[in-house]
Amino acid sequence: MSTGTTVIHSARLVRPTGIVDDAWVRFEGDRVAAVGTGGDWVDGSAAASDVQVTDAAGRLLAPGFIDLHCHGAGGAAADEGVEAIEHILAVHNSHGTTRNVLSLVTASIDDLVAQVRTIAAVSARDPRLLGSHLEGPFLDHGFRGAHDPALLRAADAASVDRLLEAGDGTLRQITIAPEHEGAAAAIARFVDADVRVAVGHTSADFDTALAAFDAGASLLTHAFNAMPPIHHRMPGPVVAAMHAPHVTLELINDGVHVHPDVVRLAFAGAPGRIALITDAMAAAGSADGRYILGSLEVDVVDGVARLVDGGSIAGSTLTLDVALRRAVAVSGIPLETAVAALTEVPAAAIGRAHDLGRLEAGYAADAVLLSDDLAVEHVWGAGTRLV
């Protein structure tokens, strides 16, 4: 965490309403102190010798990216301990992600309790880590994707309480199939504990999904994947999520999980509520080859991860800068809308709209400097230059 002053000037600042030319941002410690335009960034404090000054030279400046759903990177997985977690964060930092929620795949409750505790401990000292996401074990067998079928189970009160206790306030979201026994009570308990409940890996129809959203679920885990598709008479959970105005839809925009035109459809169907995620597994930022996701073997070929047994897609090798470029260049999403899907929208989805996802006074000093073709050039997190 930085204790100094940083000024980034002569930037094109990406705002939800458009691009602000000749903009500057000043960080004091880990917070944004001021934002403006023109040459008035050169004041008494900014002229001091210990100020770190970056001339953006007309490049694009955006808030730091926030990934709500990430399992790993650089050969490491989130369930492998402290060193693995730090490596994952560093890899994603280099691609513009300044805050991560780390996702855990289905495992035994005992193992998940230990993994959630580890993430909680790192979260307490490292602002880059926002907490954990339990993607399982309360999922549907038929739409389990890359989750071990032997470890899937119905939700029960004792397990829910153990997971909440292990998180100690750092369990950010949990994915649940709402159609199964115990799910309704679990949703209520998690919502009451301020954990965001996501509908996903589910066979739920429109009405069942909508009932879960009415009960407080507020996310859809990787929309279109691991759930019934949209049908003109059976709209399913995606349309239920679009129908419920408080629900954020996660989207894996890697060109494998969702067609570019369906990406465009999602942004049109839920404006301001699409959060681009990576769902990245250990091979993100690493080489093709054989990996382990939870307890299952995965082969990565040409950057596409699939289970060795059955061939189901097993997460992605995506980074958020690639998701941004694809949204703009391939799906035709306006830049400011695509950037919001990496910043403001995910921040709001986990209750952090007040301090994350914007370059405004009082917000976290997280920023990404981008070239005209949206390549990451420099990254700041909590006021510290990371890249």
N, C-alpha and C positions, 0 to 999 in steps of 0.2 A: 504494500500500500504506500503510495507516494505521500510525502509531506511537503513537497515543493510546489513551485508554480510552473505551469506549462501554458504556452500560447501557440495556437495554430491559426495562421492568418492567410488571407488571400485565397480562401477556399470557396467552392460552390457547395453550399450547405444544403443537404437533402432534407426538406421538410415535407410533412404530409400534404401540404398545399402546393408544393412545387420546389423549385431550386432558387436559393437565395445567393446571388453573386457577391463576390468580394466580401465574404463573411469571415468572422474570426470567433474563436472560442477560447476562453481562459479557464484553466483548471487551477484550483487551489486545493492541494492535497488530493483526496479521492472524490471531490465534487466539482461540478461545473460552477464557476463563480460568476461568469458573465458571458454574454453572447452579443455580438454587434456586427456592424458592417463598416467598411472603409478603413481609415488609418488610425482611428482613436483607440486601437489596442495598445498603442505605445503610450501608456500612462506611467506614473511614477513607479508602480510595482513591476510592470512589464519591462521596464528599462533596466531593472536590477541585473547584476552580473550572474546571479545564480538561477535566473529564469531560463527554462528550456524553450527555445523558440523554433517552430517549424514553419517554413514558408511553403504553403500548399501549392503555390504557383498555378492556381486555377483548377486544381484537381478537385474531385468530389469528396466531401466529408459527410459521413453518415454516423449515426449512433452505433455502438458496438452491437454485434449480432447476438441474439439469445436463442439457444437451442433447447427446446423443451424435452427432446427425446433423442438420446444418444447413448449407445452401448459401449463405444470404444473407438480406438484409433491407434495407428502406429504399431500394430501388433499386440496391443494391450486391451483388456476388457475391464469393464467397471467392477466386476465381481472379484478381481484379482488382487485387491489390496491397495495400500496407500501409494506406493511407487507407480503402480499402473495408472491410478487415477491422475496423478500429477503429470504423467506422460501424455495421457489422453487430452488433458486440458491444454498442454503446450502445443500439441499437434493442431488442435482446433483453433487455438489462438492465432496460429500462423495463417489461418484461412478467414480471419475476421470475427470469430466467435469469442466474445469476452465473458460470457456467462453461460454455464451449462447446468441443466438438470440431467443427472446421469441415471440411465435406465437399467433395471435389473430384470433379466428374463426369469421365467418360472423355475423355481427350485423348491426344496423343502422349506417349511416355515422356519426351522432352526437355522438353515443356511441364509435365508433372506433376512432374518433378524440380525445375524452377524454382519451381513453386507450393508444393511441400512445403518447400523451403528458405525461402521467404518466411514461411510459417506458423511454421516452426521459429524463425526470428529473432524474430518477434513474441512467440511463446510464452516465449522466454527472458527477456523483460522485462515481460510483462503476464500476471498470474496468472489473468485471466479466460479466457485461451485455453489449452486443455489440449493442443492439437496438432491433427493432421490425420487425416482418414478418406478413404481412396481408395475411392470407389464406382466401380470400374472401373480399368483397361480389361479385366480378365480375366472378362468376363461372357458370358452366353449370348445369341445373336442373337434367338432366339425370345421371350425374356423381357427384352429390353433396355430397355423403357420409354423414357425420355427420354435415351437415350445414343446418340451418333452411331455407326451401324452400321459406317461406314468405318474407325473407329478401334478397334473391339473386336479383341482378339487373344488368343492363348494365352499363358499365363505361361511365361517362360523365365528361367533362372538369372541371366543378365546384367542383365535389366530389374529383377528382384526386388532384386538387390544394389544397383543404382543408386538405387532408391527408398528402400531402407533407409539407405543412406549419406546421402542428401539429408535424411532425417528426423532423423538424428543423435539418435535416442532419442525423438523427438516424434511419430512415426507411431503413432497409437493403435489404429487398426483398418483393415482392408481387406476389402472385399466381393469374394468369389470365387464363381464357378459351379464346383462341385467335380467336375462330370461331364466336364470338358474336359481335353485333353492338357496335361500340365505342372502341373495344379492340385494334385495330391497332393504333388509336390515343393515347390511354392510354399507350400502350407499348412504343411508341416513347417519350411521355412526361416523363415517369418514367426512361427510359434509359438515357434521356438527363439530368435528375436530379441525376444520378449516383445511382439509385436504381436498384438492380438486379431483373429482371423480370423472374418469373418461369412459365412455362406452366404446368397446372395441373387442376384437377377436370374438365376435358374437354372431349368433344366428337370429338375433332379434328382428322382428318385423317393425314396421313404422310405428304402430301403436305402442309396442313394448318399449322401443327406444324413446319415444316421446314421453312415456310415463316416467322413464328414468331421468330424462331432462327436467320434467316437471318436479321430480323429487329432489333436484339439486345437482345432478350431474351436469357438467359444464364444458366438457371436451369430447371430441370424437377422435379416437386414436387412429392415426394414418388413414384418413378418409379414403374410401373405395377399396382398401385392402383389408383382407380378413373379415369380411362382412358381406351380406347379400347385396347384389348390385341394385341399381335403380331400374325398376320395371314400371311401365306406364300404369299398371293397376296395383302394383306392390312396391311402393316407393322406397321402403327400407330405411335403414338408419341414417344414410347420408341426407336424404330429403328431410327426415325428422330433425336432424341437426340444423339444416338450413332454415327449417320452420321455426325453431326455438331461438329467439333473438339473443339470448345470453350465451350461446354455445360457440366455442372456438373449434374450428376444424383443422386438425393437423394434416399436412400434405407433404409427401416425399417427392420432390420434383427432380428426380434423377433421370427421367426418360425411360425408366424400366418399370417403376411401380404404377405410374399414371401417365396416360397419353397427354401430349401438350395441349390438345384441344379440350381435354377433360380438366386440365389445370385451369384453362381459361373459363370453362363452365363453372368451376368451383368459385373462382374469384367473383364471377358475376352473380352466382347464387347466394353467396354469403359475404357481401362486401364489408370490408373492415373486420372480418372474423376468420381469415385464413392465416394460420401460422405455418410457415415453411420450417420443416424439421429435417434432420438428416436420417434418423433411425440408424446411424452409422454403427457398424460392428468393427471388430479389431483391424480389419483389412483397410479401413479408411486411412489414406495417407501412407499405405504400405503396399506390398507386392501381392500379386495373385498367389494362390496356394491353398493349403489345407489349414483350417482354423477350427477352434472350438467356440460355440456359442452356447453358454450355459453348460448343458451336458451333451450337446449334439454336435456332430462333425459337419463342417461346412466347407465346400469347395468354392473358391473365388476364381472365376475365369473371365478375362477381359473386364475386370472390375465389377462383375455381377456375382453376388453371393447366393448360393443355393445349398440346401441340405443335401448331404451325400445320400441319405436314405429318403427317397421320395421326391427330391428335386424342388421342394417349396422354396420360394424366395426367402432368404434368411437375413433380413436387414439390408443395409446398403453400404456402399463405400463412398457415400456422398459427403461433401463439405458444403457449408452454407454459402460460400462465395460462388460455387458452381450452381447451386439452387437459384441464387439471385440472377446470375447471367442467363440461365435457361429461362427463367420467368420472363425476363425482358426481351431477350433475343429470339427465343423460340415460341413462347406463348403470347408475346405482345403485351405483357402487363406493363403499365406505366411504371417508370423507375420509382417514383415516390410511393406507389402502392406496393410494389415488390419489397422495397426497403422496410415499409411499415410491417409487412408480414414476417420480417426477421427481427423486429425491434419492438415497436409499440404493442403490436397484437400479442406476441407471446408474453411480454411483461404484464399486460392486463390480465391475461389468462390465468396467471398464478398470483394475482393480487399485488403486483408490484408496479402498477401504472403510476404511482406517486413518486417513484425514485429511479426507475429503470426505463430504457427504451427511447429516451429523448435527449437531445443536446440543448438543455435549458437550465437556467440557474437553479441550483439545488439538487439536480439530478446527478447520478453517478457519472464520474469522468471516464466514460467508455466511448471510444470513437474508432472509426476505421477510415483511413484515407485510401481512396480508390482512383485508379486511372480512368480514362475515358471509356476503356473497354471493360471496366469493372473488375480489374485485377487488384488484389490487395497489395498495397505498398507499405503502409505503416498501421500499427494497431496500438491503442492505449487502453488499458484496463485499470479501473480504480485509480486513475491518474498516473500510472506507471507505463512507460513505453515498453511494450511487449515484443513488438516486431519492428 
